[in-house]
Amino acid sequence: MDHDPTRVPEFGAELTEHERADLSRYGHRRTLPTGTPLFLEGTRSDTVVLVISGRVKVFTSAADGTEVVLAVRGPGALLGELTVIDEQPRSASVQSMEPVEILNVGSREFTAFLHAHPRTMWLLLRILAGRLREADRTRAEFGVYDTLSRVARRLVELAERFGEPAEPGIRITLAFTQEELAGWVGASREAVAHALRTLRAHGCLRTQRRTFTVLDIEDLRRRAH
């Protein structure tokens, strides 16, 4: 249901069948339960991770301990690639939001894969450039849009990426708490709760515990601008 032309492509989704099979030979698969940390901000690691199935959140911690969600990544996402490039500590933490299957690849092995498949170096560069543009757009939102609009934008994104048809509307299949949503839009939990009440009152959203159903996606898009 992804209709956003500005969405950054995922590394795994852009690989050819041969490239994907070769990358698998460089690493090993793991299955992890919900809530498992994949990376911890500030630590050093010599691996990259390719998400095969399931979704993870990328987040950082503010000085007061508040969790700030930077992104939600799904199947095909490559994680930890910056550390391979600059050999610096992890710039963010990553945690599974549901059971996930991943491919762990050592930094040296991933570098060898890139050299063996030069096309993938340009693919990686394009994805990094896309994520930089994505981060710029997100920062711009904080100066342009109020909390209601930012919440609506994130819900539209979640519906388009992780939504499935429901009766009525579109049910977001990713379990997401109000605290996580607040950390993603850069607002207090109270402000996000007020925005959700407003959207429910206008009939474009239904909420249950950790579940969001978009009843009117077009109305939600209008409120996101």
Rosetta blueprint (number, residue, H / E / L):
1 M L
2 D L
3 H L
4 D L
5 P L
6 T L
7 R L
8 V L
9 P L
10 E L
11 F H
12 G H
13 A H
14 E H
15 L L
16 T L
17 E H
18 H H
19 E H
20 R H
21 A H
22 D H
23 L H
24 S H
25 R H
26 Y H
27 G L
28 H E
29 R E
30 R E
31 T E
32 L E
33 P L
34 T L
35 G L
36 T L
37 P E
38 L E
39 F E
40 L L
41 E L
42 G L
43 T L
44 R L
45 S L
46 D L
47 T E
48 V E
49 V E
50 L E
51 V E
52 I E
53 S E
54 G L
55 R L
56 V E
57 K E
58 V E
59 F E
60 T E
61 S E
62 A L
63 A L
64 D L
65 G L
66 T L
67 E E
68 V E
69 V E
70 L E
71 A E
72 V E
73 R E
74 G L
75 P L
76 G L
77 A L
78 L E
79 L E
80 G L
81 E H
82 L H
83 T H
84 V H
85 I H
86 D H
87 E L
88 Q L
89 P L
90 R L
91 S L
92 A L
93 S E
94 V E
95 Q E
96 S E
97 M L
98 E L
99 P L
100 V E
101 E E
102 I E
103 L E
104 N E
105 V E
106 G E
107 S H
108 R H
109 E H
110 F H
111 T H
112 A H
113 F H
114 L H
115 H H
116 A H
117 H L
118 P H
119 R H
120 T H
121 M H
122 W H
123 L H
124 L H
125 L H
126 R H
127 I H
128 L H
129 A H
130 G H
131 R H
132 L H
133 R H
134 E H
135 A H
136 D H
137 R H
138 T H
139 R H
140 A H
141 E H
142 F H
143 G H
144 V H
145 Y L
146 D L
147 T H
148 L H
149 S H
150 R H
151 V H
152 A H
153 R H
154 R H
155 L H
156 V H
157 E H
158 L H
159 A H
160 E H
161 R H
162 F H
163 G E
164 E E
165 P E
166 A L
167 E L
168 P L
169 G L
170 I E
171 R E
172 I E
173 T L
174 L L
175 A L
176 F L
177 T L
178 Q H
179 E H
180 E H
181 L H
182 A H
183 G H
184 W H
185 V H
186 G L
187 A L
188 S L
189 R H
190 E H
191 A H
192 V H
193 A H
194 H H
195 A H
196 L H
197 R H
198 T H
199 L H
200 R H
201 A H
202 H L
203 G L
204 C L
205 L E
206 R E
207 T E
208 Q E
209 R L
210 R L
211 T E
212 F E
213 T E
214 V E
215 L L
216 D L
217 I H
218 E H
219 D H
220 L H
221 R H
222 R H
223 R H
224 A L
225 H L
